[in-house]
Amino acid sequence: LSMGLASYPEHGQTVRELILKADQALYMAKENGRNNSQVWQKDFEDNVKPANKLTGIISGDEIRDARNVLALVELIQLTNESITVEEKIYQFLGRMIEIIEAQYGYILLADGETITQTYGRKSQDEDWVVENTFNQKIISTVMKEVRGIYTIDWEATEKINTVNGLPDWDSILAVPITTGGEIKGVMYISVPARLKEFGADELNVLNVYSELVANII
């Protein structure tokens, strides 16, 4: 019998994140001869078998899969259209928010460790976001570690759920945009956690989308 262990809050802040990391620890336990246990460690992320790039895009649900593939084709075509970079980003964010079922979507361009330009949209809103709602600490972490993350923004307590009076915490996805190993920006997606909790599948989808954005910017 092999076991993989992950604990809250040291190894993760959401149920899906803890399950993923416990699964990674279980994989390592089996790789090390079975019949033993492993507590999750950060280097397990590099040792477990990488996820297929289509994970999250191809799920087995025919309707959902058709929608996701169609969106991916549309976004690929968008990168080649003869329109401004800003218009491409505008359309890209709108489609991405729709497919991932997010409330807010941001593309932040960077020069080194400095954010130089921010583009943001809100679901079903045609205007650009004026007041940014992203967590700067999460942005900085993604840029520093050059890897995507999904988490709950427990620090954001200013939004209050009018039904239960508790903070309306957001579920967050954030991934780096890179070109030739150099970070060019960050993609950041959020939605109230009471509506949806992002996980590894959505993170994989956003990583695929970030490669397309890199061709736009």
Disulfide bonds with the S-S distance in Angstrom:
none
